[in-house]
Amino acid sequence: MTAERDLPVEETLTVSHTGTPVLSTPMMISLMERVAMTLVQERLSAGFTTVGYEVSVKHKAPARLGAVIRVWCKLVEVDDRRLLFEVRVTEGDKTVGEGLHRRTIIRVTG
């Protein structure tokens, strides 16, 4: 299973101490997590969701304010409740960031 989402790099996703506003690493990771969570959420039974517990990514290149990035993920392994995703952010042919992300399925209480 794969999922992807295209979106512009808005000011709220950037850091500006670099001189030119660029996509921040924490926001890049957040976008990767969100796309992975969305990919499996619709396939879970009512009362269940996923939470991230491990991220191993490299931020390889800048994505400037206004750029359109593609956030992509692929579910590559399922081990009981544990899920492993390959994640990537690109801008055109340029790889902005890539790596692995792990999530686990939990019961929602409340």
PyMOL commands that set and color helices and strands:
alter all, ss='L'
color gray80, all
select helices_A, chain A and resi 11-13+25-41
alter helices_A, ss='H'
color red, helices_A
select strands_A, chain A and resi 2-8+14-15+22-23+48-59+68-79+82-91+94-107
alter strands_A, ss='S'
color yellow, strands_A
deselect
rebuild
show_as cartoon
